[in-house]
Amino acid sequence: MARAIAQRNHWFAQQGGEASVGAAPTASLREIARRFWPDARPYRRWLPVLLVFVALGPALDTAAIWLYKLLVDEVLVPRDFALFPTIALAYVALTVAGGLISFGDDVLSDWIGERFLIEVRSRVFAHLQWLPLDFVGGQRRGDLMARLTGDAAEIETLMISGVAEAVSYGLRIAFFAGALVYLNWRLALLAFVAAPVFWLASHVFARRIKGVSREQRRWNGGVSAVAEESLRNAALVQAYNRQNAEVARFRREALGGFAAQMALTRLRALFDPLLEAFQLGGVLAVVAAGTWELSRGNLTLGGLLVFLTYLTQLFDPVRGMVQLVGSVAAASASAERVIELLDQQPGVLERSDAHALSASRGVVAFDRVSFRYPGETRCALDDVSLAVGPGETLALVGASGAGKSTIVRLLLRFHDPARGRIAVDGQDLRDLDLASLRGNMAVVLQESLVVPGTIRDNIVYGRPEASDEEIVLAAIAADAHGFISALPQGYDTPVGQDGARLSGGQRQRIAIARAMVRDAPILILDEPTTGLDAASSERVMEPLRRLMAGRTTIVISHNLLTVREATEIVVLDGGRIVERGGHEDLLALDGVYAALYRLHHPKVERREIGRELAGVA
């Protein structure tokens, strides 16, 4: 077994190198069942009905086959037609009943299975929504999609469809085996000799199939990830003529998946002929022994024919059961990948006694806060204290990595501080429920994110109950109503994938309108003019001023022209506050802030800094 795995891994390496998606930790079937069986709870009351359908099917098939014995022994051999109408009517009745049972079985099993799949996918998707942004951002989105779709579907096979099939196969084996023993127990024992061989073969192959299936799911996740990444960055790929490199990367992942699929196909292709050989050997042995029993008068012709029919029908569920073992092994590999996601812990945990933050004034205070990202040795924030209230603007400036965005992340409670306290209206964030905390904040991000849908959908994203009047008023205040009205469908115009139909300035003004509709007491502006030209930046600044009026505002900006009006400017360096004060005071200090100002605005520095410093002097 170890040699086979080594050979398989060598082949994978030859075909596509190492899989770009890591292997998930292994899990036992018991652990998988424990993790996902609760998702079937709403539908468990239908399982007994499904089991009735599953049980009736094999029973009717057994009875239908038994009619052939009566037909041969009671009608054909004695050439007596009297019993034929009764047998024919019984066969028709069994066929109709079997069709109805099969219909009910198929519809109910699919209904339960699909509803269960919805529960699993919804739970995994909901869990993803609460995972740390660092984890989600660090994963390949295509692989996450593969786990949420394909891998989750395999769990349904494992927990619902596979169980129903196993019960069906087991009952068929029991009914057919019972009929064989009833007809001739000596022939039945001979027929049953092949069963241990079937199970031994299935055990050996199932272990290998599970190992190869793990590799296959990893490579498939890699294919999805590469496709999603490349298509999302299509403009960058084409601008730098990286099409061939992306195709090669996609092909490398696809070849790895091909190698895994071929290994799986070879295993199954080898398995099926072996089962055919075992089945043929068993049938030939029974035919020989049955002919001997028939010649001695221990078995009727009809009994022998029906015995052979039961025997061939018996091999089908046995083979199905054996193949199901392989399918379960493959499905368990997918379940392990989903479990790996579910085992990731949310960035913060809400306390059971957390209370809502209602009618917030918006007073924000950091009291000696320190924080270090998981896996990092350096503190992202070190002993930071600051405060800002309604009608005030706190500007955070500093070089990249200074800790500005970390302050925002902590305020939104994406993380909790290692030391110190963060409070809103004097209440520790850890005592507040997350929904009400974030409901009192509006955010305009550096990247003007838009969601699929219309312009209206994007404006009301943070407050779905907003009226049409409120939407229009917010758009007017954000200086967005003009360009929106000029669009063919106005507010109902689709924004396109990632807002492709809108310019950067238009997306930013929609983001401002979204924040205005939310009407939250705390406003966070993260690089609100990044990526905009001077004219667009100036056009955005006026609606931003309207948005900031009367609110507690925290603004992050490298463009120091946008922070001159701040009530207080805090300069961060290496996670510590190194300077704080007003614009003129910090220029007069001629420290880090003044250096940043000269770096980013050399023309302004020549024209204005001297005058501003002279004024201060």
Rosetta blueprint (number, residue, H / E / L):
1 M L
2 A H
3 R H
4 A H
5 I H
6 A H
7 Q H
8 R H
9 N H
10 H H
11 W H
12 F H
13 A H
14 Q H
15 Q H
16 G H
17 G L
18 E L
19 A L
20 S L
21 V L
22 G L
23 A L
24 A L
25 P L
26 T L
27 A L
28 S L
29 L H
30 R H
31 E H
32 I H
33 A H
34 R H
35 R H
36 F H
37 W H
38 P H
39 D H
40 A H
41 R H
42 P H
43 Y H
44 R H
45 R H
46 W H
47 L H
48 P H
49 V H
50 L H
51 L H
52 V H
53 F H
54 V H
55 A H
56 L H
57 G H
58 P H
59 A H
60 L H
61 D H
62 T H
63 A H
64 A H
65 I H
66 W H
67 L H
68 Y H
69 K H
70 L H
71 L H
72 V H
73 D H
74 E H
75 V H
76 L H
77 V L
78 P L
79 R L
80 D L
81 F H
82 A H
83 L H
84 F H
85 P H
86 T H
87 I H
88 A H
89 L H
90 A H
91 Y H
92 V H
93 A H
94 L H
95 T H
96 V H
97 A H
98 G H
99 G H
100 L H
101 I H
102 S H
103 F H
104 G H
105 D H
106 D H
107 V H
108 L H
109 S H
110 D H
111 W H
112 I H
113 G H
114 E H
115 R H
116 F H
117 L H
118 I H
119 E H
120 V H
121 R H
122 S H
123 R H
124 V H
125 F H
126 A H
127 H H
128 L H
129 Q H
130 W L
131 L L
132 P L
133 L H
134 D H
135 F H
136 V H
137 G H
138 G H
139 Q L
140 R L
141 R H
142 G H
143 D H
144 L H
145 M H
146 A H
147 R H
148 L H
149 T H
150 G H
151 D H
152 A H
153 A H
154 E H
155 I H
156 E H
157 T H
158 L H
159 M H
160 I H
161 S H
162 G H
163 V H
164 A H
165 E H
166 A H
167 V H
168 S H
169 Y H
170 G H
171 L H
172 R H
173 I H
174 A H
175 F H
176 F H
177 A H
178 G H
179 A H
180 L H
181 V H
182 Y H
183 L H
184 N L
185 W H
186 R H
187 L H
188 A H
189 L H
190 L H
191 A H
192 F H
193 V L
194 A H
195 A H
196 P H
197 V H
198 F H
199 W H
200 L H
201 A H
202 S H
203 H H
204 V H
205 F H
206 A H
207 R H
208 R H
209 I H
210 K H
211 G H
212 V H
213 S H
214 R H
215 E H
216 Q H
217 R H
218 R H
219 W H
220 N H
221 G H
222 G H
223 V H
224 S H
225 A H
226 V H
227 A H
228 E H
229 E H
230 S H
231 L H
232 R H
233 N L
234 A H
235 A H
236 L H
237 V H
238 Q H
239 A H
240 Y L
241 N L
242 R L
243 Q H
244 N H
245 A H
246 E H
247 V H
248 A H
249 R H
250 F H
251 R H
252 R H
253 E H
254 A H
255 L H
256 G H
257 G H
258 F H
259 A H
260 A H
261 Q H
262 M H
263 A H
264 L H
265 T H
266 R H
267 L H
268 R H
269 A H
270 L H
271 F H
272 D H
273 P H
274 L H
275 L H
276 E H
277 A H
278 F H
279 Q H
280 L H
281 G H
282 G H
283 V H
284 L H
285 A H
286 V H
287 V H
288 A H
289 A H
290 G H
291 T H
292 W H
293 E H
294 L H
295 S H
296 R L
297 G L
298 N L
299 L L
300 T L
301 L H
302 G H
303 G H
304 L H
305 L H
306 V H
307 F H
308 L H
309 T H
310 Y H
311 L H
312 T H
313 Q H
314 L H
315 F H
316 D H
317 P H
318 V H
319 R H
320 G H
321 M H
322 V H
323 Q H
324 L H
325 V H
326 G H
327 S H
328 V H
329 A H
330 A H
331 A H
332 S H
333 A H
334 S H
335 A H
336 E H
337 R H
338 V H
339 I H
340 E H
341 L H
342 L H
343 D L
344 Q L
345 Q L
346 P L
347 G L
348 V L
349 L L
350 E L
351 R L
352 S L
353 D L
354 A L
355 H E
356 A L
357 L L
358 S L
359 A L
360 S L
361 R L
362 G L
363 V L
364 V E
365 A E
366 F E
367 D E
368 R E
369 V E
370 S E
371 F E
372 R L
373 Y L
374 P L
375 G L
376 E L
377 T L
378 R L
379 C L
380 A L
381 L E
382 D E
383 D E
384 V E
385 S E
386 L E
387 A E
388 V E
389 G L
390 P L
391 G L
392 E L
393 T E
394 L E
395 A E
396 L E
397 V E
398 G E
399 A L
400 S L
401 G L
402 A L
403 G L
404 K H
405 S H
406 T H
407 I H
408 V H
409 R H
410 L H
411 L H
412 L L
413 R L
414 F L
415 H L
416 D L
417 P L
418 A L
419 R E
420 G E
421 R E
422 I E
423 A E
424 V E
425 D L
426 G L
427 Q E
428 D E
429 L H
430 R H
431 D H
432 L E
433 D L
434 L H
435 A H
436 S H
437 L H
438 R H
439 G H
440 N L
441 M E
442 A E
443 V E
444 V E
445 L L
446 Q L
447 E L
448 S L
449 L L
450 V L
451 V L
452 P L
453 G L
454 T E
455 I H
456 R H
457 D H
458 N H
459 I H
460 V L
461 Y L
462 G L
463 R L
464 P L
465 E L
466 A L
467 S L
468 D H
469 E H
470 E H
471 I H
472 V H
473 L H
474 A H
475 A H
476 I H
477 A H
478 A L
479 D L
480 A L
481 H H
482 G H
483 F H
484 I H
485 S H
486 A H
487 L L
488 P L
489 Q L
490 G H
491 Y H
492 D H
493 T L
494 P E
495 V L
496 G L
497 Q H
498 D H
499 G H
500 A L
501 R L
502 L L
503 S L
504 G H
505 G H
506 Q H
507 R H
508 Q H
509 R H
510 I H
511 A H
512 I H
513 A H
514 R H
515 A H
516 M H
517 V H
518 R H
519 D L
520 A L
521 P L
522 I E
523 L E
524 I E
525 L E
526 D E
527 E L
528 P L
529 T L
530 T L
531 G L
532 L L
533 D L
534 A H
535 A H
536 S H
537 S H
538 E H
539 R H
540 V H
541 M H
542 E H
543 P H
544 L H
545 R H
546 R H
547 L H
548 M H
549 A L
550 G L
551 R L
552 T E
553 T E
554 I E
555 V E
556 I E
557 S L
558 H L
559 N L
560 L H
561 L H
562 T H
563 V L
564 R L
565 E L
566 A L
567 T L
568 E E
569 I E
570 V E
571 V E
572 L E
573 D E
574 G L
575 G L
576 R E
577 I E
578 V E
579 E E
580 R E
581 G E
582 G L
583 H H
584 E H
585 D H
586 L H
587 L H
588 A H
589 L H
590 D L
591 G L
592 V H
593 Y H
594 A H
595 A H
596 L H
597 Y H
598 R H
599 L H
600 H H
601 H L
602 P H
603 K H
604 V H
605 E H
606 R H
607 R H
608 E H
609 I H
610 G H
611 R H
612 E H
613 L H
614 A H
615 G H
616 V H
617 A L
